[in-house]
Amino acid sequence: MENQVTQSKKKKSPVRMIVIIILLVAGAIYGFKKISFALAHESTDNAQVETQISPVLPRVAGYVKNIAVNDYDSVKAGQLLVELDDAELQTQLLQMEADLKASEADIQNAKASLNSTVVSLDVNKGTINLNNVKVKQAEEDYNRNKNLFADQAITKKQLDDSRFAYEQATQQVKNSQSDLTSAQSKISVIDAALKKAEASLDAKKAAIEQQKLKISYTKIFAPMSGKIGKRNISAGQFVQTGTPLFSIVNDTTYWVVANFKETQIKKFHEGMQVEIELDAYPDQKIEGSIASLSEATGARFSLLPPDNASGNFVKVTQRVPVKIAIKDIDKYRNILRAGLSADVVVPVK
């Protein structure tokens, strides 16, 4: 019996050795492939899909009157998304337009007053010319009567009458000149007031245009084509200027940002071929190429970037963002989502 057990062990021993040898060979082959792959490729799992995300923000405050889209709807650039209640703004516009008409009427009145004053000025100039003629005539009569009185050809009363007529004519000239000066001053005042009213009118017109612009802002349109994210508003809600309503995700342009260690990018350059594998779709292999390398490490963009000069120095391997363009993007558009994690492999040999 013992001889049979011994013989059985001897028979099984070669099988065991063969299995061990096969495992060792398979392990060696696997390790060789892994080492060869690591020597010829640089890879990272610190990567994700990126795209353009545009926030939709109101430019005026108001109550939400209507929302034309739902969560995750597809929209086109220029499509109406949200409409705010503009009743108050419209009322303000009517008041401003009425005020503008009143100002235009005031300007017309000022122009009419200016024209009337200019006419009066012309009349005053004519009156002065006429009075100058009267003064000249009265002066000649007075001088003649003085000679006649000296020859006792006229009475003292006639001489006094001619003198009074001369003085009266002279005073009328002075009065006319005062009226002319007053009219000229009045023209300057009216002209200055008219210019001020016209400037005020231009300001009111500009305010009306600004009000119309505000009213146009109550209709919020899509800044680009894409898909709506989750809405943060509801009808009847009051929103402030600049409050994020929701975001639009561009569903036509995607790329991958891979954060490689600084020790991996030595041989990287633009145009190098890249293999991309999404965690969500591990069986789908995506081809791409390096579009650009960041000019700064990711730590430089952090809120509190490390400063080795502070004395608290701990050397940590930095990571450099690498932008990767996706080839045949239309082929993979249905599976691409912003934020998806990915593994990126770059052949370097």
ZALO-466880 format. One line per 5 residues: number of its first residue (from 1); their letters; for each residue x, z, y of N, C-alpha, C, CB. Coordinates in steps of 0.05 Angstrom, whole numbers. Glycine has a CB too. Layout:
BEGIN
NUM> a> X/Z/Y/X/Z/Y/X/Z/Y/X/Z/Y  ...
% end
This chain:
BEGIN
1> menqv> 17/0/-24/0/0/0/18/0/25/-19/25/0  38/16/26/56/17/49/70/-9/53/77/40/45  76/-22/31/89/-48/33/71/-69/47/98/-58/6  45/-67/41/26/-86/53/24/-82/83/-2/-83/40  24/-56/92/22/-50/121/47/-59/135/18/-19/125
6> tqskk> 70/-55/123/95/-64/135/96/-94/137/119/-54/118  87/-107/117/86/-137/117/67/-147/139/78/-148/90  44/-132/142/25/-140/163/36/-137/191/-2/-124/160  51/-116/196/63/-112/222/84/-133/228/76/-84/224  99/-140/207/119/-161/211/106/-187/218/136/-163/186
11> kkspv> 83/-192/205/69/-218/211/58/-218/240/45/-222/191  49/-195/250/37/-194/278/59/-194/299/19/-170/281  81/-185/294/102/-182/314/109/-209/328/127/-171/301  112/-231/314/117/-257/328/95/-264/348/121/-279/307  71/-259/341/48/-265/358/50/-249/384/21/-260/344
16> rmivi> 56/-224/381/58/-207/405/81/-217/423/63/-178/396  103/-224/411/126/-234/427/118/-260/441/150/-238/409  104/-277/427/96/-302/440/78/-297/464/81/-321/419  59/-279/461/41/-272/483/57/-261/507/20/-252/474  76/-243/501/92/-231/522/108/-253/537/110/-210/511
21> iillv> 120/-271/520/136/-293/532/118/-310/550/149/-310/510  94/-317/540/76/-334/556/69/-321/582/51/-341/540  63/-294/581/56/-280/606/80/-279/625/47/-251/599  103/-275/614/127/-274/632/131/-302/645/151/-266/616  128/-323/629/132/-350/640/111/-356/661/131/-371/617
26> agaiy> 86/-348/655/64/-353/674/69/-338/700/37/-346/662  78/-312/697/84/-296/720/106/-308/737/91/-268/712  127/-318/722/149/-330/736/141/-355/751/172/-337/717  124/-371/738/114/-396/751/97/-389/776/97/-413/731  80/-369/772/62/-361/794/79/-350/818/42/-339/785
31> gfkki> 99/-333/811/116/-322/832/132/-343/845/134/-301/820  142/-363/830/158/-384/841/141/-401/861/169/-402/819  116/-406/852/98/-421/870/92/-406/896/71/-428/856  87/-380/893/81/-364/916/105/-363/935/74/-335/908  129/-359/924/153/-358/941/158/-385/954/177/-350/924
36> sfala> 155/-407/937/159/-434/948/139/-440/970/157/-455/926  114/-431/966/93/-436/986/99/-420/1012/65/-428/975  108/-395/1008/114/-378/1031/137/-389/1047/120/-350/1023  157/-401/1033/180/-412/1047/173/-438/1062/202/-418/1027  153/-452/1053/146/-478/1065/122/-477/1083/141/-498/1043
41> hestd> 109/-454/1085/84/-452/1101/84/-425/1117/59/-453/1083  70/-426/1139/64/-402/1154/34/-398/1155/76/-403/1183  25/-374/1149/-4/-370/1147/-12/-344/1161/-13/-370/1118  -37/-342/1168/-49/-318/1179/-78/-317/1174/-43/-316/1210  -89/-293/1171/-118/-290/1169/-129/-279/1195/-124/-272/1145
46> naqve> -112/-277/1215/-121/-267/1241/-129/-291/1258/-99/-250/1255  -151/-303/1252/-160/-327/1266/-191/-328/1266/-149/-353/1253  -202/-341/1286/-231/-344/1288/-238/-370/1303/-243/-320/1301  -263/-378/1298/-273/-402/1311/-282/-396/1339/-297/-414/1294  -275/-413/1358/-282/-409/1386/-298/-433/1396/-257/-404/1403
51> tqisp> -313/-429/1417/-327/-450/1432/-333/-441/1460/-353/-459/1417  -344/-458/1476/-352/-451/1503/-378/-436/1503/-353/-476/1521  -379/-413/1516/-403/-397/1519/-408/-394/1549/-401/-370/1504  -431/-404/1559/-437/-403/1587/-460/-383/1592/-444/-431/1598  -456/-362/1608/-478/-344/1614/-498/-356/1633/-467/-317/1625
56> vlprv> -523/-350/1629/-544/-359/1648/-550/-336/1666/-570/-369/1632  -545/-340/1693/-548/-319/1712/-566/-328/1735/-520/-310/1723  -585/-311/1744/-601/-319/1767/-586/-316/1793/-627/-301/1768  -591/-334/1812/-577/-333/1838/-594/-320/1859/-570/-362/1847  -619/-313/1852/-636/-297/1870/-650/-276/1853/-657/-315/1885
61> agyvk> -658/-254/1866/-673/-233/1852/-703/-240/1852/-668/-206/1865  -717/-231/1831/-745/-236/1830/-757/-228/1803/-751/-265/1836  -783/-231/1801/-797/-225/1776/-799/-250/1759/-826/-214/1782  -794/-247/1733/-795/-269/1714/-823/-279/1711/-783/-261/1687  -828/-304/1719/-855/-316/1717/-859/-330/1691/-859/-335/1740
66> niavn> -839/-344/1682/-842/-359/1657/-815/-363/1644/-856/-387/1663  -815/-362/1617/-791/-367/1601/-797/-391/1583/-783/-341/1584  -782/-412/1586/-788/-437/1573/-774/-440/1546/-781/-460/1591  -758/-421/1538/-742/-424/1513/-745/-398/1497/-713/-430/1519  -739/-400/1471/-739/-377/1453/-711/-373/1443/-758/-382/1429
71> dydsv> -707/-351/1428/-681/-345/1417/-671/-368/1400/-682/-319/1401  -645/-375/1404/-631/-394/1388/-642/-423/1389/-631/-385/1359  -658/-429/1411/-667/-456/1415/-644/-474/1423/-690/-457/1436  -646/-500/1416/-627/-520/1426/-638/-530/1453/-624/-543/1406  -619/-532/1473/-627/-541/1499/-608/-563/1508/-627/-518/1520
76> kagql> -617/-579/1528/-601/-600/1540/-593/-591/1568/-617/-627/1541  -571/-602/1577/-562/-596/1605/-583/-604/1625/-535/-610/1611  -589/-586/1643/-610/-592/1663/-638/-585/1655/-609/-620/1670  -641/-575/1631/-668/-567/1622/-677/-541/1634/-669/-565/1591  -703/-539/1642/-714/-515/1654/-714/-492/1633/-742/-519/1665
81> lveld> -702/-469/1640/-701/-447/1622/-719/-424/1630/-672/-437/1620  -717/-416/1655/-732/-393/1666/-742/-400/1694/-714/-367/1666  -766/-389/1700/-777/-393/1726/-784/-366/1738/-802/-412/1726  -774/-360/1762/-780/-335/1775/-803/-339/1794/-755/-324/1790  -817/-317/1800/-840/-318/1819/-829/-323/1847/-857/-291/1818
86> daelq> -838/-344/1860/-829/-352/1887/-849/-348/1908/-819/-380/1887  -872/-334/1902/-893/-331/1922/-884/-318/1948/-916/-314/1910  -868/-297/1946/-858/-283/1969/-839/-301/1985/-844/-257/1961  -822/-315/1972/-804/-333/1986/-819/-356/1999/-784/-345/1966  -840/-366/1987/-856/-387/1999/-870/-377/2024/-877/-397/1979
91> tqllq> -880/-352/2023/-893/-340/2047/-873/-337/2070/-905/-313/2040  -849/-328/2063/-828/-326/2083/-821/-353/2095/-803/-313/2071  -822/-374/2078/-816/-401/2088/-837/-410/2108/-814/-420/2064  -863/-405/2102/-884/-412/2120/-881/-398/2147/-912/-405/2108  -874/-373/2146/-869/-358/2171/-846/-370/2187/-864/-328/2165
96> meadl> -825/-377/2174/-802/-388/2187/-808/-415/2198/-778/-390/2167  -824/-431/2184/-831/-458/2195/-849/-455/2219/-845/-474/2173  -868/-435/2219/-884/-430/2242/-867/-422/2266/-906/-409/2236  -848/-405/2261/-829/-396/2282/-814/-419/2293/-811/-374/2271  -806/-438/2275/-791/-461/2284/-808/-478/2302/-782/-478/2259
101> kasea> -834/-482/2296/-852/-498/2313/-855/-485/2340/-879/-501/2299  -857/-458/2341/-859/-444/2366/-834/-449/2383/-864/-414/2362  -811/-448/2370/-786/-453/2384/-784/-481/2395/-762/-447/2366  -794/-500/2379/-794/-528/2388/-812/-531/2412/-804/-547/2365  -835/-517/2413/-853/-518/2436/-840/-506/2460/-880/-504/2430
106> diqna> -825/-484/2456/-811/-471/2478/-790/-490/2490/-798/-445/2469  -777/-505/2472/-757/-524/2482/-769/-546/2498/-741/-535/2458  -793/-556/2489/-807/-576/2504/-815/-566/2531/-832/-586/2488  -824/-541/2532/-831/-530/2558/-807/-527/2576/-845/-502/2554  -785/-519/2564/-760/-516/2580/-751/-543/2590/-738/-503/2563
111> kasln> -753/-564/2575/-746/-591/2583/-764/-600/2606/-747/-610/2560  -790/-594/2603/-809/-602/2624/-802/-587/2650/-838/-596/2616  -796/-561/2648/-789/-546/2671/-763/-556/2684/-785/-516/2664  -744/-564/2667/-719/-575/2677/-725/-602/2692/-700/-580/2654  -741/-618/2681/-748/-644/2694/-762/-639/2721/-766/-661/2676
116> stvvs> -780/-619/2721/-794/-613/2746/-775/-603/2767/-816/-592/2741  -755/-586/2759/-736/-576/2777/-718/-598/2788/-719/-554/2764  -711/-617/2771/-694/-640/2779/-710/-656/2800/-686/-657/2755  -735/-660/2795/-752/-675/2814/-753/-660/2841/-780/-679/2803  -756/-633/2839/-757/-617/2863/-731/-619/2878/-763/-588/2857
121> ldvnk> -709/-621/2863/-683/-624/2875/-681/-650/2891/-661/-622/2854  -691/-671/2879/-691/-697/2893/-708/-696/2918/-701/-719/2874  -731/-682/2916/-748/-679/2939/-734/-663/2961/-775/-665/2931  -720/-641/2953/-705/-625/2972/-683/-642/2986/-693/-601/2959  -670/-658/2971/-649/-675/2983/-662/-694/3004/-634/-692/2962
126> gtinl> -686/-705/2997/-699/-723/3016/-708/-708/3040/-723/-736/3003  -718/-683/3036/-727/-667/3059/-704/-661/3077/-740/-641/3049  -681/-655/3066/-657/-649/3082/-649/-674/3099/-633/-641/3064  -650/-697/3086/-643/-721/3101/-663/-726/3124/-643/-746/3082  -689/-721/3118/-709/-724/3139/-705/-704/3162/-737/-721/3128
131> nnvkv> -699/-679/3154/-695/-658/3174/-670/-664/3191/-693/-631/3161  -650/-675/3178/-626/-682/3193/-632/-703/3215/-604/-693/3175  -650/-721/3208/-658/-741/3227/-674/-728/3250/-676/-763/3214  -691/-708/3243/-707/-694/3263/-688/-677/3281/-727/-676/3249  -668/-665/3269/-649/-650/3285/-635/-668/3305/-628/-636/3267
136> kqaee> -626/-691/3295/-612/-710/3313/-630/-719/3336/-602/-734/3297  -656/-724/3329/-674/-733/3350/-680/-710/3369/-701/-742/3337  -684/-686/3358/-689/-663/3376/-666/-656/3393/-697/-638/3359  -642/-660/3383/-617/-654/3399/-615/-674/3422/-592/-656/3381  -621/-700/3416/-620/-720/3437/-641/-715/3458/-624/-748/3425
141> dynrn> -665/-707/3449/-686/-701/3469/-678/-677/3486/-713/-695/3455  -666/-657/3474/-659/-633/3489/-637/-640/3509/-650/-611/3469  -617/-655/3500/-595/-662/3519/-606/-680/3542/-573/-678/3504  -624/-697/3536/-636/-714/3557/-652/-697/3576/-653/-736/3544  -667/-678/3566/-684/-661/3583/-666/-643/3600/-703/-645/3566
146> knlfa> -643/-636/3589/-625/-619/3606/-616/-635/3631/-600/-610/3590  -610/-660/3628/-602/-677/3650/-625/-681/3669/-591/-704/3640  -648/-686/3657/-672/-690/3675/-679/-665/3690/-696/-699/3658  -675/-642/3676/-681/-617/3690/-661/-612/3713/-681/-593/3671  -636/-620/3707/-616/-617/3729/-624/-633/3753/-588/-624/3718
151> dqait> -636/-656/3748/-644/-674/3770/-672/-666/3780/-644/-703/3762  -683/-644/3768/-710/-634/3774/-731/-655/3770/-710/-624/3803  -726/-671/3748/-746/-692/3741/-767/-681/3722/-733/-717/3729  -761/-658/3709/-781/-646/3691/-782/-616/3698/-774/-651/3661  -802/-604/3686/-806/-575/3691/-789/-559/3671/-835/-568/3689
156> kkqld> -787/-533/3678/-773/-514/3660/-786/-512/3633/-771/-487/3673  -813/-514/3632/-827/-511/3607/-821/-535/3589/-857/-510/3612  -819/-559/3600/-812/-582/3584/-784/-579/3572/-814/-608/3601  -765/-568/3588/-738/-564/3577/-739/-543/3554/-719/-555/3599  -754/-522/3558/-756/-501/3537/-769/-512/3512/-772/-477/3548
161> dsrfa> -789/-529/3516/-802/-541/3492/-783/-558/3476/-827/-558/3500  -766/-573/3490/-747/-590/3475/-726/-573/3461/-733/-610/3495  -718/-551/3475/-698/-533/3462/-710/-520/3437/-689/-512/3482  -735/-511/3440/-748/-498/3416/-751/-518/3393/-776/-487/3424  -757/-543/3400/-760/-564/3379/-733/-568/3365/-771/-590/3392
166> yeqat> -712/-568/3381/-685/-572/3370/-678/-548/3352/-664/-575/3392  -683/-524/3360/-676/-500/3344/-694/-500/3318/-681/-475/3360  -719/-508/3321/-736/-508/3298/-727/-529/3277/-766/-514/3306  -719/-552/3287/-709/-573/3269/-683/-564/3255/-703/-599/3284  -666/-550/3270/-641/-540/3258/-647/-519/3236/-623/-527/3280
171> qqvkn> -667/-501/3242/-674/-481/3222/-686/-494/3197/-694/-461/3234  -702/-515/3201/-714/-529/3178/-692/-541/3160/-733/-551/3188  -671/-551/3173/-648/-561/3157/-636/-539/3140/-627/-574/3175  -632/-516/3153/-620/-493/3138/-638/-484/3115/-615/-469/3157  -665/-484/3121/-683/-476/3099/-683/-496/3076/-712/-474/3111
176> sqsdl> -681/-522/3083/-681/-542/3062/-655/-540/3046/-682/-570/3075  -633/-534/3059/-608/-530/3044/-609/-506/3026/-584/-528/3064  -622/-485/3035/-626/-461/3017/-643/-468/2993/-639/-438/3033  -665/-484/2999/-682/-492/2976/-666/-509/2957/-706/-508/2987  -648/-526/2967/-632/-543/2950/-613/-526/2932/-616/-563/2966
181> tsaqs> -600/-506/2946/-582/-489/2931/-598/-473/2909/-568/-469/2950  -621/-464/2916/-638/-449/2897/-646/-467/2873/-663/-438/2910  -653/-492/2880/-661/-511/2858/-637/-517/2840/-672/-537/2870  -614/-520/2852/-590/-525/2836/-584/-501/2818/-565/-531/2854  -586/-477/2828/-582/-453/2811/-603/-451/2789/-583/-428/2829
186> kisvi> -627/-458/2797/-649/-457/2777/-644/-477/2754/-676/-463/2790  -633/-501/2762/-627/-521/2741/-606/-510/2722/-617/-547/2755  -585/-497/2733/-564/-486/2716/-575/-465/2697/-542/-474/2734  -593/-448/2708/-605/-427/2691/-622/-439/2669/-622/-407/2708  -639/-459/2677/-657/-471/2657/-640/-487/2636/-677/-490/2671
191> daalk> -619/-500/2646/-602/-516/2627/-588/-497/2607/-581/-532/2643  -578/-474/2616/-565/-455/2598/-585/-444/2578/-552/-432/2614  -610/-438/2588/-630/-428/2570/-639/-449/2550/-655/-418/2586  -639/-474/2559/-647/-495/2541/-626/-499/2518/-650/-522/2556  -600/-498/2526/-579/-500/2506/-580/-477/2486/-551/-501/2520
196> kaeas> -586/-452/2496/-589/-429/2479/-612/-432/2460/-592/-404/2495  -634/-443/2470/-658/-447/2454/-653/-469/2432/-682/-456/2471  -638/-489/2440/-631/-510/2420/-613/-500/2399/-618/-534/2434  -594/-482/2406/-576/-470/2386/-592/-452/2368/-554/-454/2400  -611/-437/2379/-629/-420/2363/-646/-437/2345/-647/-402/2381
201> ldakk> -655/-460/2354/-670/-478/2338/-654/-488/2314/-681/-502/2354  -629/-495/2319/-611/-504/2297/-607/-482/2277/-584/-514/2308  -604/-457/2287/-601/-434/2268/-626/-430/2251/-594/-409/2284  -649/-434/2263/-674/-431/2248/-677/-453/2228/-698/-430/2267  -669/-477/2235/-670/-499/2216/-651/-494/2192/-662/-526/2229
206> aaieq> -628/-483/2198/-609/-476/2177/-620/-454/2159/-582/-468/2188  -634/-435/2172/-646/-413/2156/-668/-424/2138/-657/-391/2175  -683/-443/2148/-704/-455/2131/-692/-470/2108/-721/-475/2148  -670/-485/2113/-657/-499/2090/-646/-479/2070/-634/-516/2101  -635/-457/2080/-626/-436/2061/-649/-424/2046/-611/-414/2077
211> qklki> -672/-420/2059/-695/-409/2045/-705/-429/2023/-718/-403/2065  -705/-454/2030/-713/-474/2010/-694/-474/1986/-714/-503/2023  -668/-470/1993/-648/-468/1971/-653/-444/1953/-619/-467/1983  -661/-422/1966/-667/-398/1950/-692/-403/1932/-673/-374/1969  -711/-417/1943/-735/-424/1927/-727/-442/1904/-756/-438/1945
216> sytki> -709/-460/1908/-700/-478/1886/-686/-461/1864/-682/-500/1896  -673/-439/1873/-659/-422/1854/-678/-407/1836/-640/-403/1868  -704/-406/1842/-723/-391/1825/-728/-407/1799/-749/-387/1840  -720/-432/1799/-721/-447/1774/-693/-449/1763/-733/-476/1779  -688/-437/1740/-661/-435/1728/-659/-456/1706/-656/-406/1717
221> fapms> -639/-474/1709/-635/-496/1690/-610/-491/1673/-633/-522/1705  -609/-504/1651/-587/-501/1632/-562/-514/1644/-593/-514/1605  -539/-499/1647/-515/-511/1658/-501/-531/1639/-496/-489/1665  -508/-529/1613/-496/-547/1594/-514/-548/1569/-467/-539/1586  -509/-567/1552/-523/-569/1527/-513/-550/1506/-522/-598/1515
226> gkigk> -530/-541/1489/-521/-522/1468/-545/-507/1457/-501/-502/1479  -540/-483/1447/-561/-466/1435/-562/-440/1450/-555/-461/1405  -587/-431/1454/-592/-406/1467/-584/-383/1449/-621/-403/1476  -572/-362/1460/-568/-338/1445/-592/-320/1446/-543/-322/1456  -589/-295/1442/-612/-276/1443/-620/-271/1471/-605/-249/1429
231> rnisa> -646/-273/1477/-656/-268/1504/-654/-239/1511/-684/-279/1507  -647/-233/1536/-646/-206/1546/-668/-200/1566/-619/-200/1559  -688/-218/1569/-709/-214/1588/-736/-220/1576/-704/-232/1613  -757/-212/1590/-784/-218/1582/-801/-224/1607/-797/-194/1566  -823/-237/1604/-840/-244/1626/-849/-219/1641/-865/-261/1617
236> gqfvq> -849/-221/1668/-857/-198/1685/-834/-180/1692/-878/-183/1671  -811/-183/1680/-788/-166/1685/-775/-173/1712/-768/-167/1662  -766/-153/1727/-752/-158/1752/-722/-160/1746/-758/-136/1773  -710/-182/1755/-681/-186/1750/-667/-187/1777/-677/-212/1734  -643/-177/1778/-626/-177/1801/-608/-202/1801/-609/-151/1803
241> tgtpl> -598/-209/1824/-579/-231/1826/-555/-226/1808/-571/-236/1855  -548/-245/1791/-524/-242/1774/-529/-228/1748/-503/-229/1789  -555/-219/1743/-561/-206/1718/-560/-225/1694/-588/-192/1719  -544/-221/1673/-543/-240/1651/-570/-241/1637/-521/-232/1630  -582/-265/1635/-608/-268/1622/-603/-274/1592/-624/-291/1635
246> fsivn> -585/-292/1587/-577/-299/1560/-553/-318/1562/-600/-311/1542  -543/-327/1540/-520/-345/1541/-526/-371/1526/-495/-331/1528  -513/-392/1533/-515/-417/1519/-489/-423/1505/-522/-441/1539  -490/-427/1479/-467/-432/1463/-464/-463/1459/-469/-418/1435  -442/-473/1468/-437/-502/1464/-434/-508/1435/-412/-511/1480
251> dttyw> -452/-525/1424/-452/-531/1395/-440/-558/1390/-480/-530/1384  -425/-569/1409/-412/-595/1405/-382/-594/1404/-421/-615/1426  -371/-572/1415/-342/-570/1417/-333/-543/1404/-332/-571/1447  -316/-545/1384/-306/-521/1371/-276/-524/1368/-319/-516/1344  -262/-501/1367/-234/-500/1360/-228/-473/1347/-216/-505/1386
256> vvanf> -204/-470/1337/-196/-445/1324/-173/-434/1339/-189/-450/1294  -173/-407/1343/-151/-393/1355/-139/-375/1334/-160/-377/1380  -115/-381/1326/-101/-365/1305/-79/-349/1318/-89/-384/1283  -78/-324/1312/-58/-306/1324/-35/-301/1304/-71/-278/1332  -14/-317/1307/9/-316/1290/29/-295/1300/23/-344/1287
261> ketqi> 44/-284/1282/65/-265/1290/87/-281/1304/77/-250/1265  101/-267/1322/122/-281/1337/145/-291/1320/133/-262/1358  147/-280/1296/168/-289/1277/160/-314/1262/175/-266/1258  135/-323/1266/125/-346/1250/125/-372/1266/97/-340/1240  127/-371/1293/122/-394/1309/147/-410/1316/108/-386/1334
266> kkfhe> 169/-404/1304/194/-417/1311/193/-447/1308/217/-406/1293  180/-457/1287/179/-485/1282/153/-498/1291/183/-490/1252  136/-483/1304/110/-494/1312/114/-513/1336/91/-472/1320  98/-535/1336/98/-553/1359/70/-567/1359/121/-573/1358  63/-578/1381/38/-591/1384/36/-615/1365/33/-601/1413
271> gmqve> 13/-618/1352/9/-641/1334/13/-634/1304/26/-663/1341  25/-611/1298/29/-603/1270/3/-601/1255/45/-577/1269  3/-610/1231/-21/-608/1214/-27/-580/1206/-19/-627/1190  -53/-573/1204/-61/-546/1198/-84/-547/1177/-70/-531/1223  -84/-528/1159/-106/-525/1140/-122/-500/1147/-95/-524/1111
276> ielda> -148/-503/1149/-166/-481/1157/-186/-476/1135/-181/-488/1184  -189/-450/1130/-209/-441/1110/-226/-419/1122/-196/-432/1084  -252/-424/1125/-270/-404/1136/-278/-384/1115/-295/-418/1147  -279/-358/1123/-287/-337/1104/-315/-342/1094/-285/-310/1117  -332/-353/1112/-360/-358/1104/-363/-381/1084/-377/-363/1129
281> ypdqk> -344/-400/1085/-345/-423/1067/-318/-427/1055/-354/-449/1083  -310/-410/1036/-283/-411/1024/-277/-437/1009/-279/-388/1006  -298/-450/1000/-294/-475/984/-291/-500/1002/-316/-479/965  -295/-496/1028/-294/-519/1046/-267/-519/1061/-318/-518/1067  -251/-539/1055/-225/-541/1068/-227/-558/1093/-204/-553/1048
286> iegsi> -218/-548/1116/-220/-562/1141/-192/-568/1151/-235/-545/1162  -188/-593/1160/-163/-601/1171/-162/-599/1201/-156/-630/1162  -139/-593/1212/-136/-591/1241/-108/-596/1249/-146/-564/1251  -102/-592/1275/-75/-596/1285/-71/-576/1308/-70/-625/1293  -46/-569/1312/-40/-550/1334/-43/-565/1361/-11/-539/1331
291> aslse> -60/-554/1378/-65/-566/1404/-46/-554/1425/-94/-562/1412  -42/-528/1424/-24/-515/1443/-18/-487/1435/-37/-515/1471  3/-476/1446/11/-448/1441/9/-433/1467/40/-446/1430  -1/-409/1466/-4/-393/1490/23/-386/1502/-19/-366/1483  24/-384/1529/48/-378/1543/54/-348/1544/47/-389/1571
296> atgar> 35/-332/1533/39/-303/1532/27/-292/1506/25/-290/1557  37/-270/1498/27/-257/1473/-1/-245/1480/46/-235/1463  -15/-239/1459/-42/-227/1463/-41/-201/1477/-55/-224/1436  -19/-185/1473/-17/-159/1486/-16/-161/1516/8/-144/1476  -6/-184/1526/-4/-187/1556/-31/-189/1569/12/-212/1562
301> fsllp> -52/-197/1553/-79/-199/1564/-95/-174/1560/-93/-223/1552  -84/-154/1549/-99/-129/1544/-102/-114/1570/-85/-112/1523  -121/-95/1570/-126/-79/1594/-102/-63/1602/-150/-60/1589  -88/-52/1583/-63/-36/1588/-41/-48/1572/-68/-6/1581  -28/-69/1582/-6/-82/1567/18/-63/1563/3/-107/1581
306> pdnas> 31/-64/1540/54/-47/1536/77/-53/1555/65/-49/1507  90/-31/1564/112/-34/1583/136/-19/1571/105/-23/1611  156/-34/1561/179/-22/1548/196/-7/1567/195/-43/1534  193/-12/1593/210/2/1613/200/30/1618/209/-14/1639  177/38/1607/167/65/1611/183/86/1595/138/66/1604
311> gnfvk> 199/77/1577/215/95/1561/203/102/1534/219/120/1576  177/97/1531/164/102/1505/164/76/1490/134/113/1510  187/69/1479/191/43/1466/188/45/1436/218/31/1474  169/30/1426/165/26/1397/162/-4/1392/140/42/1386  181/-15/1379/181/-44/1375/159/-52/1355/208/-54/1365
316> vtqrv> 141/-68/1364/119/-78/1347/119/-108/1348/91/-66/1357  116/-120/1325/114/-149/1323/90/-160/1339/114/-159/1294  95/-176/1358/74/-187/1375/61/-212/1362/85/-193/1403  37/-218/1371/23/-241/1361/19/-261/1384/-3/-234/1348  22/-286/1378/19/-308/1398/-6/-325/1391/45/-325/1399
321> pvkia> -25/-327/1408/-49/-344/1403/-41/-373/1402/-70/-339/1425  -51/-386/1381/-46/-415/1377/-73/-429/1376/-29/-420/1351  -77/-448/1394/-102/-463/1394/-100/-486/1374/-109/-473/1422  -120/-489/1357/-120/-509/1336/-145/-527/1339/-119/-496/1307  -140/-553/1342/-162/-572/1344/-171/-580/1316/-153/-598/1360
326> ikdid> -197/-583/1313/-209/-589/1287/-213/-619/1285/-236/-574/1283  -203/-631/1263/-207/-660/1259/-234/-665/1247/-185/-671/1240  -246/-688/1254/-272/-696/1244/-292/-674/1248/-271/-704/1213  -294/-664/1273/-311/-641/1278/-340/-646/1271/-309/-633/1307  -349/-671/1274/-377/-677/1267/-383/-672/1238/-384/-706/1274
331> kyrni> -363/-674/1221/-366/-670/1192/-372/-641/1186/-341/-679/1177  -361/-623/1202/-364/-594/1197/-382/-580/1217/-336/-581/1197  -395/-595/1234/-410/-582/1256/-432/-563/1245/-424/-603/1273  -443/-569/1223/-465/-553/1212/-456/-525/1202/-479/-567/1190  -430/-523/1196/-420/-497/1186/-404/-481/1206/-404/-502/1161
336> lragl> -398/-494/1228/-382/-480/1248/-399/-462/1266/-367/-501/1266  -390/-438/1269/-403/-418/1286/-382/-403/1302/-421/-398/1269  -386/-399/1327/-367/-385/1343/-364/-356/1333/-375/-384/1373  -339/-348/1329/-333/-321/1320/-328/-318/1290/-356/-303/1327  -332/-340/1275/-327/-338/1246/-297/-334/1241/-337/-364/1232
341> sadvv> -292/-316/1221/-264/-311/1214/-253/-334/1197/-262/-285/1199  -227/-338/1199/-215/-360/1184/-187/-353/1176/-215/-386/1202  -177/-367/1155/-150/-366/1146/-137/-393/1154/-147/-361/1115  -113/-392/1166/-100/-416/1176/-72/-417/1163/-97/-415/1207  -66/-441/1153/-40/-446/1140/-27/-470/1154/-44/-452/1109
346> vpvk> -2/-467/1161/13/-488/1175/38/-496/1158/22/-479/1204  38/-520/1147/63/-529/1133/86/-532/1153/58/-556/1117  108/-520/1147/131/-522/1165/154/-537/1153/140/-494/1173  152/-546/1129/173/-562/1116/161/-587/1103/188/-546/1094
% end
